[in-house]
Amino acid sequence: MNRIGKKDTTWLLHQGLQELARHRPDKALVILREAVDSIPPACNDELSKALYWLSVALLRLDKRDLAIKSLSSAQKLRRRGFARRLYLRTINEYGMPRQPSPELDDFYAFMNIQMSAYLVKKPMKRFSSYAERETVLKILMDTWKQITAQGLLLDSECGEKLMIFQKIKPSFPEFGFSSPHRRSAVVAFTSAAANSINPSQRCPCGSGLPYSQCCGRVRSVTEL
């Protein structure tokens, strides 16, 4: 990073921290995103620091999924420090925001895996209507009830649960067509099962964390 660029980045970080100190995380978010964009990928320490403060602003705005995304990137760049500690305090075994109970952790992992599989094939990766959204949610909720009723997750570890979530392919109505065709939501998962990596093993990226909490973490729908 040249001297001028470093000066601009330092100023942006300073301004972002000032907005956080003034309890204006919405304004801090805009400035800190600009700071992150201004830092070259090779500047690990500076980028990690900016991503950490960006995650703080996101957490204060209750955008936990995006905060986890930012923290995940920050802790990979710098394995020791505030970003790694905050990341580990915030996530569950799936690398998602920790919920009040393990059962809710499982539920949100399943829902995000299935919703992402569905939306990734849609134009703009969005639902085309409210009716479509409600129908997909109802099908997934019914599927989840079947999973829990059959006890498929009992005594299962994270990797086993992920394999179950990824193998289940609900059949959804073919929205946007006049005939009532149905299809299975099939997609190439970027997951531990898809890459033949044990989720409990150390991540190949060298972060030192389990794969399921690093590069193999379950992405939120908001990250599409």
Sine and cosine of phi, psi and omega as CSV:
sin_phi,cos_phi,sin_psi,cos_psi,sin_omega,cos_omega
0.00,0.00,0.80,-0.60,0.00,-1.00
-0.96,0.28,0.15,-0.99,-0.11,-0.99
-0.89,0.46,-0.65,0.76,-0.02,-1.00
-0.92,0.40,-0.71,0.70,0.01,-1.00
-0.88,0.47,-0.64,0.77,0.01,-1.00
-0.91,0.41,-0.62,0.79,0.03,-1.00
-0.90,0.44,-0.68,0.73,0.01,-1.00
-0.89,0.45,-0.68,0.73,-0.01,-1.00
-0.91,0.42,-0.69,0.73,0.03,-1.00
-0.87,0.49,-0.66,0.76,0.01,-1.00
-0.91,0.42,-0.69,0.73,0.00,-1.00
-0.89,0.46,-0.68,0.73,0.03,-1.00
-0.88,0.47,-0.68,0.73,0.01,-1.00
-0.88,0.48,-0.69,0.72,0.01,-1.00
-0.91,0.42,-0.65,0.76,0.02,-1.00
-0.89,0.45,-0.67,0.74,0.03,-1.00
-0.92,0.40,-0.58,0.82,0.05,-1.00
-0.89,0.45,-0.66,0.75,0.02,-1.00
-0.92,0.40,-0.60,0.80,0.08,-1.00
-0.90,0.44,-0.65,0.76,0.01,-1.00
-0.91,0.41,-0.47,0.88,0.03,-1.00
-1.00,0.05,0.14,0.99,0.01,-1.00
0.88,0.48,0.67,0.74,0.06,-1.00
-0.83,-0.56,0.93,0.36,-0.07,-1.00
-0.90,0.44,-0.45,0.89,0.02,-1.00
-0.90,0.44,-0.67,0.74,0.03,-1.00
-0.96,0.29,-0.60,0.80,0.03,-1.00
-0.88,0.47,-0.60,0.80,-0.03,-1.00
-0.86,0.50,-0.71,0.71,-0.01,-1.00
-0.89,0.46,-0.70,0.71,-0.05,-1.00
-0.93,0.36,-0.68,0.74,-0.04,-1.00
-0.94,0.35,-0.54,0.84,0.09,-1.00
-0.91,0.42,-0.62,0.79,0.06,-1.00
-0.91,0.42,-0.61,0.79,0.04,-1.00
-0.90,0.44,-0.70,0.71,0.01,-1.00
-0.87,0.49,-0.69,0.72,-0.02,-1.00
-0.91,0.41,-0.40,0.91,-0.06,-1.00
-1.00,0.07,-0.15,0.99,-0.07,-1.00
-0.99,-0.12,0.80,-0.60,0.05,-1.00
-0.89,0.45,0.55,-0.84,-0.02,-1.00
-0.84,0.54,-0.44,0.90,-0.05,-1.00
-0.96,0.28,-0.29,0.96,-0.03,-1.00
-1.00,0.04,0.98,0.21,-0.15,-0.99
-0.86,0.50,-0.75,0.66,-0.08,-1.00
-0.90,0.44,-0.73,0.69,-0.01,-1.00
-0.90,0.43,-0.66,0.75,-0.02,-1.00
-0.93,0.37,-0.65,0.76,0.03,-1.00
-0.88,0.48,-0.68,0.74,0.01,-1.00
-0.89,0.45,-0.70,0.71,0.00,-1.00
-0.91,0.41,-0.65,0.76,0.03,-1.00
-0.91,0.41,-0.58,0.81,0.04,-1.00
-0.89,0.46,-0.76,0.65,-0.03,-1.00
-0.93,0.37,-0.51,0.86,0.10,-1.00
-0.89,0.46,-0.66,0.75,0.02,-1.00
-0.91,0.42,-0.57,0.82,0.04,-1.00
-0.89,0.46,-0.70,0.71,0.03,-1.00
-0.88,0.47,-0.67,0.75,0.00,-1.00
-0.91,0.42,-0.64,0.77,0.03,-1.00
-0.90,0.44,-0.63,0.77,0.01,-1.00
-0.93,0.38,-0.40,0.92,0.06,-1.00
-1.00,-0.04,0.12,0.99,0.02,-1.00
0.88,0.47,0.54,0.84,0.10,-0.99
-0.98,-0.21,0.95,0.32,-0.18,-0.98
-0.92,0.38,-0.60,0.80,-0.01,-1.00
-0.88,0.47,-0.71,0.70,0.01,-1.00
-0.94,0.33,-0.52,0.85,0.06,-1.00
-0.90,0.43,-0.66,0.75,0.04,-1.00
-0.89,0.46,-0.66,0.75,0.03,-1.00
-0.86,0.52,-0.71,0.70,0.00,-1.00
-0.91,0.41,-0.70,0.72,0.01,-1.00
-0.91,0.42,-0.61,0.79,0.02,-1.00
-0.86,0.51,-0.69,0.72,0.03,-1.00
-0.93,0.37,-0.65,0.76,-0.03,-1.00
-0.90,0.44,-0.69,0.73,-0.07,-1.00
-0.95,0.31,-0.40,0.91,0.08,-1.00
-0.94,0.34,-0.56,0.83,-0.02,-1.00
-0.97,0.25,-0.50,0.87,-0.03,-1.00
-0.62,-0.79,0.97,-0.25,-0.18,-0.98
-0.96,0.28,-0.28,0.96,0.04,-1.00
-0.82,-0.57,0.69,-0.72,0.02,-1.00
0.64,-0.77,-0.16,-0.99,-0.08,-1.00
-0.88,0.48,-0.65,0.76,-0.07,-1.00
-0.89,0.46,-0.72,0.70,0.00,-1.00
-0.90,0.44,-0.68,0.73,-0.03,-1.00
-0.91,0.41,-0.69,0.72,0.01,-1.00
-0.92,0.40,-0.63,0.77,0.01,-1.00
-0.86,0.51,-0.75,0.66,-0.04,-1.00
-0.93,0.38,-0.50,0.87,0.04,-1.00
-0.96,0.28,-0.40,0.92,-0.16,-0.99
-0.99,-0.13,-0.46,0.89,-0.15,-0.99
-0.99,-0.11,0.28,-0.96,0.15,-0.99
-0.97,-0.25,-0.22,-0.97,-0.07,-1.00
-0.94,0.35,-0.29,0.96,0.04,-1.00
-1.00,0.00,-0.01,1.00,-0.06,-1.00
0.97,0.25,0.39,0.92,0.03,-1.00
-0.93,-0.38,0.22,-0.98,0.07,-1.00
-0.83,0.56,0.76,-0.66,-0.03,-1.00
-0.92,0.38,0.72,-0.69,0.01,-1.00
-0.99,-0.15,0.17,-0.99,-0.04,-1.00
-0.89,0.46,-0.35,0.94,-0.02,-1.00
-0.57,-0.82,0.41,-0.91,0.06,-1.00
-0.86,0.51,-0.56,0.83,0.01,-1.00
-0.89,0.46,-0.64,0.76,0.05,-1.00
-0.94,0.33,-0.55,0.84,0.10,-0.99
-0.85,0.53,-0.73,0.68,0.01,-1.00
-0.89,0.45,-0.70,0.72,-0.04,-1.00
-0.88,0.48,-0.74,0.67,-0.03,-1.00
-0.93,0.36,-0.54,0.84,0.07,-1.00
-0.90,0.44,-0.73,0.68,0.02,-1.00
-0.87,0.49,-0.74,0.67,-0.05,-1.00
-0.89,0.45,-0.67,0.75,-0.02,-1.00
-0.94,0.33,-0.60,0.80,0.06,-1.00
-0.88,0.47,-0.74,0.67,-0.05,-1.00
-0.95,0.32,-0.67,0.74,0.01,-1.00
-0.91,0.42,-0.63,0.77,0.03,-1.00
-0.91,0.42,-0.65,0.76,0.03,-1.00
-0.87,0.48,-0.59,0.81,0.01,-1.00
-0.97,0.25,-0.76,0.65,-0.13,-0.99
-0.96,0.29,-0.43,0.90,-0.05,-1.00
-0.91,0.42,-0.33,0.94,0.01,-1.00
-0.99,-0.14,0.00,1.00,-0.01,-1.00
-1.00,-0.03,0.50,-0.86,0.11,-0.99
-0.85,0.53,0.76,-0.65,-0.01,-1.00
0.90,0.43,0.12,0.99,0.01,-1.00
0.82,0.57,0.67,0.74,-0.02,-1.00
-0.67,-0.74,0.40,-0.92,0.11,-0.99
-0.94,0.35,0.57,-0.82,-0.01,-1.00
-1.00,0.07,-0.28,0.96,0.00,-1.00
-0.36,-0.93,0.28,-0.96,0.06,-1.00
-0.90,0.43,-0.63,0.78,-0.01,-1.00
-0.89,0.46,-0.65,0.76,0.03,-1.00
-0.89,0.46,-0.71,0.70,-0.01,-1.00
-0.86,0.50,-0.74,0.67,-0.03,-1.00
-0.91,0.42,-0.60,0.80,0.02,-1.00
-0.91,0.41,-0.72,0.70,0.01,-1.00
-0.89,0.46,-0.69,0.72,0.01,-1.00
-0.88,0.47,-0.66,0.76,0.00,-1.00
-0.90,0.43,-0.68,0.73,0.02,-1.00
-0.89,0.46,-0.67,0.74,0.00,-1.00
-0.93,0.37,-0.62,0.79,0.04,-1.00
-0.90,0.44,-0.66,0.75,0.04,-1.00
-0.90,0.44,-0.63,0.78,0.03,-1.00
-0.90,0.43,-0.66,0.75,0.01,-1.00
-0.89,0.45,-0.64,0.77,0.04,-1.00
-0.88,0.48,-0.61,0.79,0.04,-1.00
-0.92,0.38,-0.64,0.77,0.01,-1.00
-0.87,0.49,-0.75,0.67,-0.04,-1.00
-0.95,0.33,-0.59,0.81,0.00,-1.00
-0.91,0.42,-0.56,0.83,0.00,-1.00
-0.99,0.11,-0.10,1.00,0.02,-1.00
0.91,0.41,0.52,0.85,-0.08,-1.00
-0.92,0.38,-0.37,0.93,-0.08,-1.00
-0.99,-0.16,-0.07,1.00,-0.05,-1.00
-0.89,0.45,0.76,-0.65,0.03,-1.00
0.87,0.49,0.35,0.94,0.03,-1.00
-1.00,-0.09,0.58,-0.82,0.07,-1.00
-1.00,0.03,0.12,-0.99,-0.08,-1.00
-0.81,0.58,-0.74,0.67,-0.04,-1.00
-0.89,0.46,-0.63,0.78,0.02,-1.00
-0.92,0.39,-0.64,0.77,0.03,-1.00
-0.90,0.43,-0.65,0.76,0.02,-1.00
-0.88,0.48,-0.66,0.75,0.02,-1.00
-0.89,0.46,-0.64,0.77,0.04,-1.00
-0.90,0.44,-0.73,0.68,-0.04,-1.00
-0.88,0.48,-0.58,0.81,-0.09,-1.00
-0.99,0.11,-0.42,0.91,0.02,-1.00
-0.98,0.19,-0.44,0.90,0.00,-1.00
-0.96,0.27,0.84,-0.55,-0.04,-1.00
-0.80,-0.60,1.00,0.01,0.00,-1.00
-0.88,0.48,0.45,-0.90,0.05,-1.00
-0.99,-0.12,0.84,-0.54,-0.04,-1.00
-0.93,-0.37,0.51,-0.86,0.11,-0.99
-0.86,0.50,0.51,-0.86,-0.01,-1.00
-1.00,0.06,1.00,0.04,-0.04,-1.00
-0.92,0.39,0.61,-0.80,0.03,-1.00
1.00,-0.10,-0.01,1.00,0.02,-1.00
-0.86,-0.51,0.52,-0.85,-0.03,-1.00
-0.95,0.30,-0.56,0.83,0.00,-1.00
-1.00,0.06,0.54,-0.84,-0.09,-1.00
-0.99,0.16,0.81,0.59,0.05,-1.00
-0.92,0.39,0.45,-0.89,0.06,-1.00
-0.78,-0.63,0.47,-0.88,0.00,-1.00
-0.58,-0.81,0.28,-0.96,0.08,-1.00
-1.00,-0.08,0.59,-0.81,0.02,-1.00
-0.99,0.16,1.00,0.02,-0.04,-1.00
-0.97,-0.25,0.73,-0.68,-0.02,-1.00
-0.43,-0.90,0.42,-0.91,0.08,-1.00
-0.99,0.16,0.95,-0.31,-0.05,-1.00
-0.98,0.21,0.68,-0.73,0.18,-0.98
-1.00,-0.05,0.98,0.19,-0.15,-0.99
-0.67,-0.74,0.12,-0.99,0.03,-1.00
-0.87,0.49,-0.68,0.74,-0.02,-1.00
-0.91,0.41,-0.66,0.75,-0.05,-1.00
-0.92,0.39,-0.52,0.86,-0.06,-1.00
-0.98,-0.20,0.14,0.99,0.02,-1.00
0.82,0.57,0.61,0.79,0.06,-1.00
-0.91,-0.41,0.77,-0.63,0.05,-1.00
-0.92,0.40,0.84,-0.55,-0.05,-1.00
-0.86,0.52,-0.42,0.91,-0.02,-1.00
-1.00,0.08,-0.17,0.98,0.03,-1.00
-0.97,0.24,0.37,-0.93,0.05,-1.00
-0.88,0.48,0.64,-0.77,-0.03,-1.00
-0.91,0.41,0.71,-0.71,0.00,-1.00
-0.87,0.49,-0.30,0.95,-0.03,-1.00
-0.95,0.32,-0.23,0.97,0.03,-1.00
1.00,-0.02,0.21,0.98,-0.01,-1.00
-0.94,0.33,-0.38,0.92,-0.04,-1.00
1.00,-0.01,-0.06,1.00,0.00,-1.00
-0.99,-0.11,0.34,-0.94,0.13,-0.99
-0.86,0.51,0.53,-0.85,-0.03,-1.00
-0.84,0.54,-0.61,0.79,-0.04,-1.00
-0.94,0.35,-0.24,0.97,0.04,-1.00
-0.95,-0.32,0.10,0.99,-0.04,-1.00
-0.78,-0.63,-0.93,-0.37,-0.07,-1.00
-0.93,0.37,-0.37,0.93,0.00,-1.00
-0.99,-0.17,0.26,0.97,-0.02,-1.00
-0.91,0.41,0.43,-0.90,0.03,-1.00
-0.97,0.25,0.87,-0.49,0.02,-1.00
-0.98,0.20,0.61,-0.79,0.08,-1.00
-0.97,0.25,0.41,-0.91,0.08,-1.00
-0.85,0.52,-0.51,0.86,-0.01,-1.00
-0.92,0.39,-0.23,0.97,0.01,-1.00
-1.00,0.00,-0.06,1.00,0.00,-1.00
-0.91,0.41,0.00,0.00,0.00,0.00
